[in-house]
Amino acid sequence: RQEVHQISTPKDILPGPIMGDLDLGTYMRSGPGGITLVGGTEPECDPMYWVEPEKVDEVNMTRTVEVFESQAYRLARRFPAAQIPSTPTGVVGVYDVSSDWTPIYDKTDVPGFYVAIGTSGNQFKNAPGVGFIMAHLIGEVEAGADHDNEPVRYKCKKAEGSISLGTFSRKRERNADSSGTVMG
């Protein structure tokens, strides 16, 4: 369970930057209409709100004053001109994570069924690229590629090089050195 809050963008930083502040445990990015979205980077001082899959429909989807104040006040330490509303505004949601916080883009054991899951809430900005990757993976596997034994490679369209899609395999060796957070 995560909360992302909304404040008015401080006038001295319009248009607002995109920033991750690991020291204070927040990130921010501009939104339309002069708003700034503020979220947490999961610092050690903040509790994690884990949700068991069978209880996802029971999650409190209401913004909380506690999380709002911790995120907004931390942002205000960096940008004193920030206008902090008196009540929380923003969104609450849940997202899925894999055990090492690396997404799974792969086929499944059900023929013709593919997944792009476990994105840890941080892959929304990569959605177009993931679409290209999944289209390539599906095309190759449906044409007979044995992705489990010889992982499909995706040739980058704009940058040189290619990506082994085995990195995102459901059968990959999990990264034991993962921080266990969205930061990798």
N, C-alpha and C positions, 0 to 999 in steps of 0.2 A: 504494500500500500504506500503510495506516494502522494504528496501534495505539491502543487506548483501554484504560487500566488502571484497576484497582479498588483502593481503599483503604477502611479503616474511616473513617466520617465523624467528624471531630474533635468531641468532646462539647460543646465551647463554641460550636459553630455548628449544632447540631441544631435543627430540620430544616435541612439544608444548603441553601445558596443555589445559584442558577445564576449562573455568573460567567465572563466572558471576560477574561483578564488579558493584554492585548496587550504590556505591558511585559516580562513574563517568558515570553510565548509559550505559555500554557496556557489551557484552559478546564476548568470542573468543573460537575458537576450531581449532585444526589442521586439515589440509586436506592433500591429497596426493601431493607428489613432493615438500615438504618444504613450503607449503603455510599455512597461517592462515586466517580463515574466521572471520570477525568482524561484529557484528550487534549491534543494540540498544536494551536496556531493557525497552524502553518506559518511560524514566524519565520525570518528570513534565516539565522540561525545553525544551523538544523537542515536536514539534507539532505532533498530530496524523493526519494521512492522511486517512480519512474515504472515502469509495467509495460506492455509492448507487448501488444496484444490476443491475439496468437498465443501468448504466454507466460504467460497468466493462470493456467493450471493448474500452472505450475512455481513459483509464488510461495511463499516461506517463510511459512507461516501460524503460526509459533511466535513467541510474545512474546519480545522481546529485552531483556536487562538494560540495554543502553545507552539505549534509548528509555524504558524504564520508569523508570530512575533520573533521566533528564533531566526527564521529566514530573512524577514524584512529588516530587522534591527541589525543583523550582520551586514546586509547590503548597505544600510545607512552608515555603518562605520567606515566604509570605503567611499561612500558618496553622501556626505552630510546634507546635501541639498535634496536628497530623496524625500518625497512626500509620502509618508506612511499613512494609509487609511486607518480609521479607528476600528473597522471590522474587516475580517478576512474576506478577500475576494480571490477567485482563482478556481482551480479544478482539483479533483481528487480522483485517483484511479489506481488500478492494479496492473501489474505486468508480470510476465513469466521470465524465469531465469533458468539457465542450465547450471549444472553443478560447478562449472568453472567460469560461468558468465560469458562464454563464447557462444554465439548463436548456432543453431543447427539449421543448415540449408541442405536438405537431403531427400532421398527417396525414403520410403518406409518399406516394411515387409509386406504391405498390401500392394499388389501390382497396380501401377498407375496412380498411386497416391503419394504426393510429395508434400514436404513441410518446410516452412521458414518460421521457426519458433525459437523461444529462449533468448529473445533479443534484449533482455535486461532493461527495457525501456529507453535504450539509447540509440536504437537503429532507425528511428523515424526519418532521420535526415538521409539515411542510406537507402531508403525504399526504392527509388528508381534503379539504383545499381543492383540491388538485390533482385529486382524484377528481371534484369538482363541475365544475372547469374542463374536464377532459377529457370528461365526460358532455355538457356544453354544446357544446363544440367538435364532438364527434362528431355530436350531434343536428343542429346547424346545417349542417355539411358534408354529411351524408347527406340532408338536406332540400334541398340544392342551393346552399348558400352557396359563393361563390368566395373561400375564405379566403386564397389566395395573392395575389389582386389587391385584395381589400377585407377586411382581417383582421376576424375575428369579435371582438366585444366581450363580455365577461362582466360582468353587472351584479352587484355585490357584494350579498350577502344581508343582512349585518349593518351594514356601513358604507356611507355614501353614495358614489356614484360607480361607475365601471366600469373594467375593465382591458382594454386592447387586447391580444389574444392574439398579435398580430403581434410583440410583444416577445419571445415564445418560439418564433417561427417558425424552421424549419430554413433558411429563405431570408433571414433578417434580416441586416442589416449588423452585423458583429461589433463589439463594444465595444473599440476600440483602447486605451482608457484603463483597461481592467481590470487589477487588480493581479496577475492570474494565480494567485490563491489563493482559498480558500473565503471570504475576507473581501470579495471583490468588486472 
